[in-house]
Amino acid sequence: MGKMSAAVGSVATLAAEPGEDAFRKLFRFYRQSRPGTADLGAVIDFSAAHAARGPGPEAHKVVRSQLSLSSVSDHDAHRAGLQPVSKWRAYGLEGYPGFIFIPNPFLPGYQWHWVKQCLKLYSQKPNVCNLDKHMTEEQTQDLWEQSKEFLRCKEVNKRRPRSLLEKLRWVTLGYHYNWDSKKYSADHYTPFPSDLAFLSEQVAAACGFQGFRAEAGILNYYRLDSTLGIHVDRSELDHSRPLLSFSFGQSAIFLLGGLKRDEAPTAMFMHSGDIMVMSGFSRLLNHAVPRVLPSPTGESLPCCLETPLPADLPGDSVVEPCSVEDWQVCASYLKTARVNMTVRQVLATDQDFPLEPMEENKRDITSEGVCRLDDENSQVKRARLNPDS
């Protein structure tokens, strides 16, 4: 699978538990590592890659990726809140063809829109969330309205119970993923958000995937004690199209492994605004998020989120204004949380869902499906989430 990450050498002395594979061993290591220690120095930081390409354990792994500069006009990039593609930096990793990492290409302030959409709009019905299994539709009708006053007064009473937004772990969009059957279906669909579809289409086109259709989304809402277990995203019927991942809020460690779990993964940071694209060979690789990192300065926002969204937006922008009151709620939430949007194309052009259950025709890839978020006390098991946690 190519050269092993520098992170592997730093955990060589970590004793493996009985039956523990290389991926799970490293997952456990990064889950237990203390922020600020030398152990985390082995994690690749793409935001500093342009300044760290000299001698060093990471330099040989990081390579520059070519973008399709003519595929997205500067105007369309601006409509989505992105810098011109010519200003993006894009990186890949040796041994991981098809993996593209784009450090924060958003225009200053424009992340505010996507954070607000994840918390205020995308969490609303008819979209589906983890709380639906434990509460009535009336109780989950508008999580934002029920939570905003709690979040605004968070600093006043830190011992209060968590609001519904803080209990949110996942939301599905478009074709809604069935966590039990690990499948999508034609009869479980709601319209995909047009603004997120436009953003995804521009990023996919810049990475060489013209005609990408955003058909399904899974939003993950991480607390500081949350993890995302080891899994492969293989439920989509068309694996020739990329998986897009957008990160906002506190930083996290992402592990990208191989086709099998006995291949040790590479560790990298995901910061607010960063975008990952998994395509080709990398589309069906094991991956996980073992750790969300608290801000080193206490409960604070990443500096890229301190710039407000411009008041004057282009008339045809898909980005909408964000009021000061709305951002106060978002900022309070993100001081101890991270939000991730993953967008997928489920069907190939002119493809329909099969009438009969799909055959397990990809068993050579993995036996795992998409994994839901887990809290610290779940020990990486994919148990159902307690809404009172």
N, C-alpha and C positions, 0 to 999 in steps of 0.2 A: 504494500500500500504506500510505498514511498518511505522517506526517512521519517523516523519517529520524532515527535515534538520534543523540544527541550524540557517540557514538563515531565516527561516520562522518567528522565534521569533523576529528577529531584524527589521522586517518590519510590525509587527502587527499593528502599529499605522498608517500605510499608508492607506489613505482613498481610497476605491475602487470607480472607476467610474461607472456610471449606466450600468448594464449588464456585468460588467467586472468579469471574472472568476479568480480563484486563480492563475492559471498559468500566465495569462496576467498581473495580478497585480504585480507578482514578476518580470516578464519580464520588465515591466515599471520601477520598482524600480531599478533593476540593470542597466538598460539603463541610468538612471538619476544619479546613484551614482557617487561620485567623487573618482577617484583612490587615494589610500593612506588613506582613511577614515576608521573608525572602522567598517562601514557597510560591507566592503569587507572582514573583518576578519572572517565572517561567511561562506565564500566560502571554500570548501574543497580543499586542496592542496595536491595531491597525491605525488608530488615530495618530500614533507616533511613528508609523512605519517609514514615512518619508525621511525621518531624521534618524532612523535606527537601522539603516541598511549597510552599515559598515560591519566590521568584525563583531561577532557575537553569536550566541546559540540560535537566535531566531532568524538571522539575516539570510541563511540559505533556504529557508522555507517560504518566505514571502516573495511573491513575484507580482509585477504589474499586470493588470488585465486591460485589454483593449475594449473600449466602448464604441458603439455605433453613433458617432457624433452627428451624423446627418439624419438620423431616424427620428429625432425629437427636436422640434423647433424651439428656439429660446422662448417664444411666446407661449407655447403649450407647457413648457417646463414651468414658466412663471405662473400660469393658470393653476398648476398643481402645487404651487408653493416651493418649487425647486429652483436651484441655481441652473444656469445654462450647463448642459452636459459637458461642454468643453472645460468647465471648471471642476468637475467631479474628479475625485481620485478613486480608482478601483484597483483592488488587489485580489490575487488568488493565492493558493497554497500548492507547493509541489506535492504531487501524489493525490491531489483532489481535483481532477479535471471537471469543469462545469461549476465550480464554486466561485462566487464573486462576492467580495465584501466592499461596500461603498461607505466609507466614513461620512457621516452626517452631510448630505448634499442639500439640506433644506435651507431656504432663505431665512435670514434672521427673523425670529418671531413667528414663523409659519408653523412650527411644531404645535403652537397653541391650538390651532384649529383641530388637528388630528387627535390631540389629547382630549379636547372638549367633546369631540364626536364619540370617542370611545366611552367616555363617562356619562355624557348627557343624552346622546341620540341613539347610538348603536345598542345601548343596553336596554332600550325600550322595546315593548311589544310591537310587531309580532315576532321579533327575534327571540331566540331561545337562550336560556342561561341555566347555570347550575342550580340556582335557587328554585327553579320551577318544580323540581322533584320534591321539594319540602314545603312549598307555599302555594297558595291559590293564585290564579291569574290576576285577581284584583289586588292581592298583596304585592305582586311584583310589577304592577302596571307602569309605575314611574319611579324607578329607583333613585333617580336624581333628586326629584322633588322631596322624596322622603328622607334624603340623606344630607342635603346641602347645608341645613342649619347645624346639624351635628358636626359636619366637617369645618364649618366656619368657626365654631367654638371649641375646636379640638385642643388648642393651646390652653384653654381655660380649665378643662377637666380631662386629663389624660387617662383617668381611670374609668371613664364611661364605657358602656358596651359599644361594640363596633356597629357602625351604620350598615345599612344594606349594601351600599356601594363597597364598603370595606370587606363585606362577606362574599362579594362577587369573585368568582374564580375563572369562569369562561362564558363567552357569548358566541353563538354561531350565527352566520349570515348566509343569505342565498340558499344554496342546497345545504340543509342542516345536517351536520354529521351525527350519526347514530352511534353513541359511545358503546352500546351493548353489541350491536351487530357489526360495528366498524365499517359501515357502508353509508353511501348517499343514495337517495331515491328521488324519483320525479314527483312523488306526492308529498314530499316534505320540503317545500321551497317557499321562500318569500323574496320579494325583489331585493337584489343586491344594491347597496348604497352607490349612487351614481358618482359621488365625489371620490370615494375610495377606488371605484372601478377605473376612473380616469387617472388617478395617481398611479395605480398598478400598471395600467397600459403604457404609461410613459416610461416607467422604470424598466418594464420588460422590453420595450422597444429599444431603449438605450443599451440593453444587454444583448441585443441581437434577436429578440423574439417578437417579430412583427405579428400583429393579429392576435395577441394574447387576450383571452376573455376571462375577466374576473367573475367566477361563478360561485365560489364558496369561500367563506372566511371563518377563521377561528381566532377569537380575541382571547388572550390569556392575561389575567390580572394577578400580578405577583405581589405578595407581601414580602417582608424581609425574611420570613421563615419558610417561604414557598420554594419548591423545586419543580422541575418538569422531568419526569422519569425518562429513561432510555427507551427510544422508540424509532420507528421509521414511518414516514407519511406515504403510505402505499394504497390508500383506499380510493384515490382518484382513478378513473378508468383510463385516462391518458397521461402517461408518465413522460411523454416527450415535451411537455410544457413545464416551465419552471415553477418552483415554489418561492414566493416572495415573503420576506420577513422584515417588519418594521418595528424598531424599538424606541420607547419613550420613557423618560423618568430615570430612576436609579440604574446604575450599571449592573451588569450580570456577567457570569462566566458561562460560556457556551462550549460544549464538547462536541467535536465532529469526529466520528469514528469511521469504521469500515463496513463492509457488507456483513461481517460477523463480529460478534462481541469479543472474540479473543484477539482482536486487533486493537491496540491501545489508541485512544483518541487524541486529537490535538486540542489544546485549550486556548481560548481567545476571549478577549473582553468584548462585550456589546455595550456601547454607550448610547445616550439619548440621541436620537436622530439617525443612528446607523441603520443601514439596509443590508440584508443578506439575500443572495439569490442562489438557490440550489437547483442545478439543472444537469442533464446528461448523466454521467457516472455518479455525480454527487447527489442526484435527486433521491436516490433510495439508500442513503447511508444512515447508519445509526447516529443519533444525536441526542443531546440532553442539556438541561440547564440545572447544574447542581447547586448554584449559589447566586443569590442577589446580594449585592454589596451595599451596605449602608454608606451614606455620605461621610467622608473622612472628617468633615467639619460639623458633625451632628446632623440634626434634621434640617436639611437645606436642599435646594434645587440645584441640578447641574447648571453651570453658568450659561449654557446655550439656551436655557429656558427662562432666563431673566430678562431677555429682550422682548418687549411686547410686540404683538401683531400690529402691523401698520394699520392706521385708521382708514387710509385711502387704498382700497383694493381695486384691481382691474375689474371693469364691468362684467367681463365674462369669466372671472375667476371661479373655480369650484370651491375656493376657500371663503368662509363666511366670517364676519366680524365676531370677536369674542369680547364680551363685556368684562369690565373690571370685576364685577361681582361673580361672574362665572369663573373667571380665572382664579379668584381667591379660593374657590372650592377645589378646582383642579390642582392648584399649587399645594394646598393643604394635604390632599390625597397623595401626590407624587413625592412629598418629602420622605415618605417611608414606603414607597411602592414603585412598581414598574409595570408598564402596559406593553404588550406585544401584539401586533396584528400580523397574521399569516394569511396570504391570499393565494388561491389555487384555481386552476382551470380543471374542471372535473371531467368533461367530455371532449373528445376530439371533434373536429368539424364534421357535421352531419352524422354524429354518433348519437344513439339513444341508449337509455338504460335497458339492460336485458330484462326480458319478461320473467325469466327464472333466476333464482339466486346464482350469483357468480360462482364459478368454480374456483377453488384455491389454486390458481395457476401460477402463483409467484412464490411458492414455498421455498425456493432456493434463495430468496432474498432474506426473509426473516419471518418469524412467527408472531412478531409484535405489530400492533396497529398504532394509530395515533394515541398518544398518552395524555391524560388530563393532568392538571396541576395537583400537586400534593403539598401538604404542609409538613413542617419539620417532624411532627410526631408520627407521620405515616410510614417512615422508613422506606420511602421510594415505592411503596406499594400503591397500586392504582385503585385505592378504595374510594367509595363514594364520599363526597365532602359533606361535613356537617355544617349547615348554615350558621350555627351558633359558634363556630370556631373562631 
